[in-house]
Amino acid sequence: MTKVYTDLPILETKRLVLRKVTLNDVESMFLYCSNEEVSRYVLWDTHRILSDTKEFVKYILNQYENKKLAPWGIEYKENGEFIGTIDFVSWQPQHKSAEIGYVISQEYWGKGITTEAATEIVKFGFEKMDLVRIQAKCFAENIGSQRVMEKIGMSFEGIMRKGLFAKGKHHDVKLYSILKEEFT
């Protein structure tokens, strides 16, 4: 893990720069983290004040410093805006398996941006982290996230009934995955 996370690399796609999150991103991150539609299907609560976001960014910076799992910030090349994050939310090196997660500003939904970022992260996982399996999960009713998983070539594995307790209740969770040999 420290080999990969010693210095989180900058990744680029046609429209995006995937890079470390910085304190300069706090206000942009707050814009989407304070949006109840965006936070509806994630594990964290809607950010109410700017300091909620600042504390989260400080946590991310600490993760970088300690060479632990931490997100890439998603920067939209066209306007230089910080619009979301994507990361490996868990990694089991001994099993060569990991799970990805992502969140993006609502104004960028439906434009293929999350799919573009997720494709790059999956590629990184297979090529640089020696993974053989990458999975992702979402609340069963999160159609947008399901579409991203399908577009990057993940296969639906099933529903984990009441598989996640978040925001005061149990949720059914859909599980998707892709294997290294399936990634093209």
Legacy VTK file of the C-alpha trace (Angstrom):
# vtk DataFile Version 3.0
C-alpha trace
ASCII
DATASET POLYDATA
POINTS 184 float
0.000 0.000 0.000
2.766 2.452 0.853
4.334 1.822 -2.573
1.184 3.021 -4.343
0.208 5.703 -1.845
3.651 7.182 -1.116
2.906 9.804 -3.718
-0.547 9.467 -5.234
0.048 9.834 -8.975
-1.748 12.325 -11.172
-3.882 10.511 -13.741
-5.294 12.147 -16.853
-8.125 11.300 -19.185
-9.509 13.174 -22.158
-11.580 15.538 -19.978
-10.244 15.027 -16.467
-7.248 15.371 -14.200
-7.329 12.988 -11.241
-5.083 14.467 -8.562
-4.613 14.897 -4.839
-7.257 16.869 -2.990
-5.933 20.123 -1.455
-7.225 22.721 0.992
-7.916 24.897 -2.069
-10.701 22.434 -2.972
-12.736 22.950 0.203
-15.232 25.461 -1.225
-15.805 23.491 -4.443
-16.211 20.282 -2.469
-18.660 21.961 -0.096
-20.858 22.906 -3.070
-21.587 19.272 -3.841
-21.223 17.817 -0.331
-23.905 20.228 0.913
-26.309 19.142 -1.850
-28.814 16.656 -0.398
-29.311 14.988 -3.790
-25.573 14.281 -4.028
-25.280 13.003 -0.453
-28.458 10.913 -0.694
-26.659 7.707 -1.714
-23.374 8.017 0.163
-22.407 6.967 3.681
-21.582 10.449 4.958
-24.085 13.053 6.066
-24.832 16.163 4.037
-22.303 18.859 4.907
-24.123 21.707 6.656
-21.296 24.213 7.105
-17.972 24.812 5.377
-16.040 23.507 8.371
-17.631 20.044 7.809
-15.902 19.932 4.441
-12.674 21.431 5.755
-12.465 18.679 8.398
-13.011 16.043 5.730
-10.255 17.517 3.539
-7.914 17.557 6.550
-8.700 13.861 7.053
-7.820 13.193 3.383
-4.547 15.121 3.717
-3.688 13.055 6.792
-4.361 9.877 4.809
-1.943 11.077 2.099
0.676 11.906 4.694
0.348 8.461 6.293
0.403 6.696 2.909
-3.067 5.226 3.348
-6.065 4.861 1.051
-7.225 8.302 0.005
-9.213 9.750 -2.890
-8.196 11.398 -6.072
-9.865 14.728 -6.678
-11.646 14.981 -10.022
-10.799 18.176 -11.868
-12.679 19.042 -15.058
-10.090 20.203 -17.602
-12.444 22.463 -19.550
-12.885 24.906 -16.669
-10.371 23.730 -14.035
-13.192 23.066 -11.551
-12.879 20.507 -8.753
-16.040 18.434 -9.233
-15.742 15.254 -7.179
-13.634 12.436 -5.783
-12.942 8.839 -6.680
-10.933 6.263 -4.806
-10.325 2.753 -3.650
-12.453 2.653 -0.517
-10.943 -0.676 0.467
-8.012 -2.772 -0.706
-7.055 -6.303 0.272
-3.571 -6.777 -1.253
-3.391 -10.385 -0.066
-6.521 -11.158 -2.129
-5.545 -8.797 -4.985
-8.950 -7.226 -4.653
-10.274 -3.716 -4.052
-13.455 -1.664 -4.065
-13.971 1.716 -5.682
-16.256 4.556 -4.677
-17.012 7.946 -6.184
-19.048 11.104 -5.819
-19.507 13.926 -8.284
-21.185 17.319 -8.365
-24.798 17.094 -9.557
-24.272 19.539 -12.420
-21.893 16.995 -13.991
-24.238 14.007 -13.730
-25.237 12.248 -16.935
-22.209 13.402 -18.949
-20.074 10.274 -18.717
-17.576 11.977 -16.423
-17.831 9.494 -13.562
-17.546 6.644 -16.062
-14.406 8.247 -17.499
-12.847 8.661 -14.043
-13.850 5.153 -12.919
-12.397 3.583 -16.067
-9.053 5.266 -15.343
-9.054 4.143 -11.709
-9.901 0.555 -12.666
-7.074 0.621 -15.227
-4.713 1.913 -12.525
-5.830 -0.856 -10.162
-5.176 -3.627 -12.652
-1.932 -2.182 -14.030
-0.276 -0.622 -10.946
-1.804 -2.364 -7.926
-1.696 -5.918 -9.287
-5.420 -6.401 -8.676
-7.380 -9.289 -10.155
-10.814 -8.112 -8.963
-12.337 -4.678 -8.484
-15.823 -4.255 -7.102
-18.232 -1.450 -6.369
-21.451 -1.232 -4.377
-24.353 1.160 -4.341
-27.706 1.546 -2.663
-30.191 -0.541 -4.648
-32.151 2.551 -5.718
-29.064 4.436 -7.012
-29.648 3.982 -10.751
-26.951 6.491 -11.776
-24.211 4.620 -9.947
-25.436 1.294 -11.346
-25.119 2.715 -14.858
-21.531 3.797 -14.195
-20.624 0.304 -13.008
-22.223 -1.274 -16.059
-20.563 1.176 -18.471
-17.103 0.377 -17.132
-17.724 -3.317 -17.757
-18.671 -4.496 -14.282
-21.039 -7.425 -13.896
-23.954 -7.411 -11.489
-23.351 -10.053 -8.807
-26.425 -9.627 -6.676
-28.182 -7.729 -3.933
-26.891 -7.761 -0.396
-30.225 -7.522 1.405
-30.018 -5.003 4.237
-26.269 -5.200 3.692
-25.499 -1.714 4.902
-26.615 0.312 7.879
-26.375 4.024 7.091
-28.257 7.156 8.007
-30.308 5.380 10.622
-31.587 2.419 8.606
-30.594 -0.714 6.739
-30.248 -0.540 2.968
-30.221 -3.146 0.234
-26.956 -2.855 -1.670
-26.176 -3.899 -5.229
-22.766 -5.460 -5.816
-20.882 -5.246 -9.117
-17.388 -6.392 -10.083
-14.910 -6.679 -12.907
-11.995 -9.081 -13.225
-8.646 -8.184 -14.749
-9.191 -10.485 -17.735
-12.532 -8.786 -18.472
-11.107 -5.260 -18.561
-10.425 -3.937 -22.046
LINES 1 185
184 0 1 2 3 4 5 6 7 8 9 10 11 12 13 14 15 16 17 18 19 20 21 22 23 24 25 26 27 28 29 30 31 32 33 34 35 36 37 38 39 40 41 42 43 44 45 46 47 48 49 50 51 52 53 54 55 56 57 58 59 60 61 62 63 64 65 66 67 68 69 70 71 72 73 74 75 76 77 78 79 80 81 82 83 84 85 86 87 88 89 90 91 92 93 94 95 96 97 98 99 100 101 102 103 104 105 106 107 108 109 110 111 112 113 114 115 116 117 118 119 120 121 122 123 124 125 126 127 128 129 130 131 132 133 134 135 136 137 138 139 140 141 142 143 144 145 146 147 148 149 150 151 152 153 154 155 156 157 158 159 160 161 162 163 164 165 166 167 168 169 170 171 172 173 174 175 176 177 178 179 180 181 182 183
